[in-house]
Amino acid sequence: MLELKNVCYSVKDEQTGKKQDILKNVNLSFRDGEISVITGPNGSGKSTLIKILMGFEKPTSGRIYFNGEDITGISVTERARKGFTIAFQQPVRFKGITVNKLLELACGKKLTTEGMCECLSAVGLCARNYIDRSVDGTLSGGELKRIELAAAIAKGGEVFLLDEPEAGIDLWSFEDLVKVFEKLHDKTVIIVSHQQRIMETADKIVLFDNDKLICAGRKEEMFAKIAKQPSLCWRNIKES
């Protein structure tokens, strides 16, 4: 189980010198074998929370526990060793690294063509067309996004942190993306998304607004609340 207790995060405004709160007193738990979707308007702290969970940012106050162990102060590398895996909202480009090398670096071992095919086909890509390509500007945003997800699958782990994984994914391959989440259902999966179809895969939905955790609950309960104020976070994939 992954738990956040009274987690706060603030930064100093460079112009005014005043403290700006990004997250306030967040108390959340994410269970093993549970898919959680964090949603809410832009600027409400969703992506910051993902960075804090992975260790890229440290909370101003509060603690983070993983399976009862306080991991608040440990590094990104240490969290990766404990089974944390992340896919960013904007995929990183690696000049000079091929797709097959990236997948092998992610999983830490030599992969067979069959193994690469399994990772890439899970995100709707043909290994034959991609394993020797460079992870650089020659790939589209959607291709980079899918390759990043393939690398996350290759790495594996116990906790998957996915920040708007649907960004750049076309409608045709969207259902493939949903199937990836469903295959990870025995892990702790935390997804930042506005998309209704992704929310439908969730066990729990977490709603943020104005740097605060508004509420969290089971999917059915939260759907009813979101339906009453759809402008807050709801965006259908067909409209994107």
Backbone torsions as a table, in degrees:
resi	resn	phi	psi	omega
1	MET	NA	141.9	177.2
2	LEU	-109.9	126.6	-175.5
3	GLU	-129.7	139.8	172.8
4	LEU	-116.3	129.9	-179.0
5	LYS	-123.9	112.9	177.7
6	ASN	52.6	42.8	-178.0
7	VAL	-77.0	126.3	175.8
8	CYS	-125.5	150.4	176.1
9	TYR	-146.8	128.1	179.5
10	SER	-139.3	157.1	177.4
11	VAL	-129.9	163.0	178.8
12	LYS	-94.2	125.6	176.9
13	ASP	-68.1	121.0	-175.3
14	GLU	-65.0	-28.7	-177.4
15	GLN	-83.6	-45.9	-176.0
16	THR	-95.1	-20.4	-176.6
17	GLY	78.1	1.5	-178.8
18	LYS	-87.8	156.1	178.1
19	LYS	-74.8	134.2	177.5
20	GLN	-116.2	120.2	-179.4
21	ASP	-79.2	130.9	175.9
22	ILE	-104.6	-39.9	175.6
23	LEU	-135.2	140.6	-179.7
24	LYS	-127.0	119.0	170.5
25	ASN	44.6	58.3	179.9
26	VAL	-85.0	121.9	175.0
27	ASN	-120.5	113.2	-176.3
28	LEU	-145.9	153.2	170.9
29	SER	-133.0	140.4	178.1
30	PHE	-122.0	117.2	-174.4
31	ARG	-84.0	156.7	173.0
32	ASP	-62.5	140.9	177.9
33	GLY	70.5	27.9	-177.2
34	GLU	-128.7	134.2	173.8
35	ILE	-98.7	123.2	178.7
36	SER	-118.4	136.2	175.2
37	VAL	-112.4	124.9	175.7
38	ILE	-98.1	125.6	-176.5
39	THR	-135.1	171.5	-177.8
40	GLY	142.5	171.5	-176.1
41	PRO	-68.1	161.0	176.8
42	ASN	-58.7	141.1	178.4
43	GLY	84.3	7.3	-177.9
44	SER	-90.1	-0.1	174.1
45	GLY	103.3	8.1	-175.7
46	LYS	-64.4	-52.3	-178.7
47	SER	-67.2	-34.3	176.4
48	THR	-61.3	-40.0	178.7
49	LEU	-61.8	-41.8	178.1
50	ILE	-61.4	-43.2	179.5
51	LYS	-63.8	-36.8	178.2
52	ILE	-68.1	-41.1	179.6
53	LEU	-63.9	-35.0	-179.2
54	MET	-83.1	-17.1	178.8
55	GLY	99.5	4.2	177.3
56	PHE	-69.6	-30.4	174.9
57	GLU	-125.8	149.1	177.7
58	LYS	-104.0	136.9	178.5
59	PRO	-63.8	145.8	175.6
60	THR	-64.4	-36.6	174.9
61	SER	-155.5	167.3	-177.5
62	GLY	97.0	172.7	-175.9
63	ARG	-131.8	154.4	176.3
64	ILE	-123.8	130.9	-178.0
65	TYR	-122.5	138.1	175.0
66	PHE	-125.6	116.1	-176.1
67	ASN	51.4	40.8	176.6
68	GLY	86.0	-8.5	-179.1
69	GLU	-96.0	133.8	177.4
70	ASP	-74.2	113.0	-178.5
71	ILE	-111.1	13.4	-174.0
72	THR	-53.2	-41.2	-173.0
73	GLY	-98.8	1.3	-175.2
74	ILE	-84.2	158.0	-172.7
75	SER	-77.9	170.6	175.4
76	VAL	-59.6	-43.9	-179.0
77	THR	-61.0	-43.4	179.5
78	GLU	-65.2	-38.1	178.3
79	ARG	-67.6	-38.0	176.8
80	ALA	-61.0	-39.7	178.2
81	ARG	-66.2	-27.5	178.4
82	LYS	-83.0	-3.3	176.0
83	GLY	108.0	16.0	177.1
84	PHE	-87.1	132.9	178.9
85	THR	-131.9	138.2	-177.4
86	ILE	-128.7	145.5	169.3
87	ALA	-124.5	123.7	-172.6
88	PHE	-80.6	160.8	175.1
89	GLN	-64.6	-39.9	176.3
90	GLN	-113.9	107.0	-177.0
91	PRO	-58.8	145.9	178.6
92	VAL	-82.6	138.5	175.8
93	ARG	-96.7	136.2	-177.5
94	PHE	-119.7	97.0	-179.3
95	LYS	-65.7	128.0	176.9
96	GLY	89.6	-4.8	178.6
97	ILE	-105.4	128.1	178.8
98	THR	-84.0	164.3	-179.3
99	VAL	-60.3	-43.4	-178.8
100	ASN	-64.4	-36.8	177.7
101	LYS	-66.8	-40.6	179.4
102	LEU	-61.3	-44.1	179.6
103	LEU	-64.2	-39.1	179.4
104	GLU	-69.1	-37.8	175.8
105	LEU	-64.2	-38.4	-179.0
106	ALA	-64.1	-43.7	-175.9
107	CYS	-91.9	-10.8	176.0
108	GLY	75.3	22.3	178.5
109	LYS	-158.5	167.4	176.9
110	LYS	-70.0	134.5	179.8
111	LEU	-110.3	141.9	172.7
112	THR	-77.2	164.0	175.8
113	THR	-58.9	-36.4	178.4
114	GLU	-63.4	-40.4	179.3
115	GLY	-65.6	-41.4	177.6
116	MET	-65.1	-40.4	178.9
117	CYS	-60.6	-39.2	-179.5
118	GLU	-63.6	-44.2	-179.8
119	CYS	-66.5	-44.5	-176.3
120	LEU	-74.7	-37.7	179.3
121	SER	-66.8	-26.5	178.0
122	ALA	-63.2	-24.4	179.1
123	VAL	-111.7	18.5	172.6
124	GLY	81.3	23.3	178.7
125	LEU	-116.9	146.9	177.5
126	CYS	-90.2	121.8	-176.8
127	ALA	-57.9	-38.8	-177.8
128	ARG	-58.2	-32.8	-177.6
129	ASN	-87.8	-10.6	-170.9
130	TYR	-126.2	-24.3	-169.7
131	ILE	-60.1	-28.5	-178.4
132	ASP	-99.1	3.8	-180.0
133	ARG	-84.3	150.5	179.0
134	SER	-81.1	145.5	178.9
135	VAL	-87.4	77.4	-174.1
136	ASP	-144.2	-158.4	-176.1
137	GLY	-68.7	-8.3	177.8
138	THR	-76.3	-13.2	178.0
139	LEU	-96.2	145.1	177.3
140	SER	-73.8	166.0	177.8
141	GLY	-58.9	-40.2	179.2
142	GLY	-66.1	-39.5	178.2
143	GLU	-65.2	-43.2	178.8
144	LEU	-61.8	-39.6	-179.7
145	LYS	-63.2	-43.3	-178.9
146	ARG	-69.8	-37.0	178.3
147	ILE	-66.9	-37.7	176.6
148	GLU	-61.8	-42.1	177.8
149	LEU	-65.6	-37.2	176.9
150	ALA	-62.3	-38.8	177.8
151	ALA	-65.7	-37.8	177.3
152	ALA	-63.7	-40.5	177.9
153	ILE	-65.7	-41.4	179.5
154	ALA	-62.5	-41.2	179.2
155	LYS	-65.8	-42.2	-176.6
156	GLY	73.2	-162.2	180.0
157	GLY	132.0	-172.4	-177.9
158	GLU	-108.3	-25.2	-179.0
159	VAL	-126.8	120.9	178.9
160	PHE	-110.7	122.4	179.2
161	LEU	-110.8	113.5	-172.3
162	LEU	-123.3	112.2	-176.7
163	ASP	-96.6	107.2	-177.7
164	GLU	45.4	61.4	-177.1
165	PRO	-64.2	-16.7	-179.0
166	GLU	-81.7	-9.2	-177.6
167	ALA	-60.1	123.8	179.4
168	GLY	82.8	-2.1	179.8
169	ILE	-89.3	125.2	-178.8
170	ASP	-75.4	162.7	-175.2
171	LEU	-59.0	-37.0	-177.5
172	TRP	-59.6	-39.1	-176.1
173	SER	-96.3	2.9	-176.1
174	PHE	-62.8	-39.1	-179.9
175	GLU	-66.6	-31.9	174.3
176	ASP	-61.5	-39.6	179.1
177	LEU	-63.3	-43.4	179.0
178	VAL	-61.8	-38.4	178.8
179	LYS	-63.7	-33.4	176.9
180	VAL	-60.4	-45.7	179.6
181	PHE	-61.9	-41.8	-178.5
182	GLU	-64.0	-33.7	178.7
183	LYS	-71.0	-21.2	-179.4
184	LEU	-91.7	14.5	-170.3
185	HIS	-67.1	-12.3	176.2
186	ASP	-89.8	0.8	178.8
187	LYS	-105.1	176.6	169.6
188	THR	-92.7	111.0	-175.4
189	VAL	-116.1	124.4	179.7
190	ILE	-122.6	117.3	-173.7
191	ILE	-119.4	131.1	169.6
192	VAL	-93.0	122.4	-178.0
193	SER	-162.7	153.5	171.7
194	HIS	-103.9	-6.8	-167.3
195	GLN	-82.6	129.1	-178.3
196	GLN	-59.4	-41.0	-176.9
197	ARG	-63.8	-36.8	177.4
198	ILE	-70.8	-39.4	177.1
199	MET	-59.8	-31.8	-179.0
200	GLU	-67.7	-19.7	177.4
201	THR	-83.6	-10.6	-170.9
202	ALA	-79.5	153.8	166.7
203	ASP	-89.6	-37.0	-177.8
204	LYS	-133.4	143.6	175.6
205	ILE	-119.3	134.9	-179.2
206	VAL	-116.5	127.4	-175.3
207	LEU	-112.2	123.1	176.8
208	PHE	-111.7	152.7	171.0
209	ASP	-161.8	134.7	177.5
210	ASN	49.8	54.2	175.5
211	ASP	65.2	11.1	-178.4
212	LYS	-122.9	147.3	169.3
213	LEU	-76.5	114.2	-177.9
214	ILE	-80.7	-51.3	178.8
215	CYS	-167.2	161.8	177.2
216	ALA	-146.5	143.8	-179.6
217	GLY	-174.5	-177.1	179.3
218	ARG	-64.8	155.3	-173.8
219	LYS	-52.4	-48.7	-175.2
220	GLU	-62.4	-42.3	179.1
221	GLU	-63.7	-43.0	-176.4
222	MET	-73.7	-32.9	176.7
223	PHE	-57.7	-40.5	-179.3
224	ALA	-64.5	-38.5	179.5
225	LYS	-70.7	-43.1	-179.1
226	ILE	-65.0	-36.2	-179.0
227	ALA	-61.6	-26.3	-179.5
228	LYS	-79.0	-17.6	178.3
229	GLN	-143.7	64.8	-173.7
230	PRO	-61.5	-25.8	-178.8
231	SER	-68.4	-16.0	-176.9
232	LEU	-68.1	-41.2	-174.5
233	CYS	-154.7	-5.7	-170.0
234	TRP	-85.0	128.3	176.0
235	ARG	-147.4	119.5	-177.8
236	ASN	-80.5	142.2	-177.7
237	ILE	-57.7	-31.7	-178.7
238	LYS	-67.6	-20.7	-177.6
239	GLU	-94.7	-6.8	-172.9
240	SER	-84.8	NA	NA
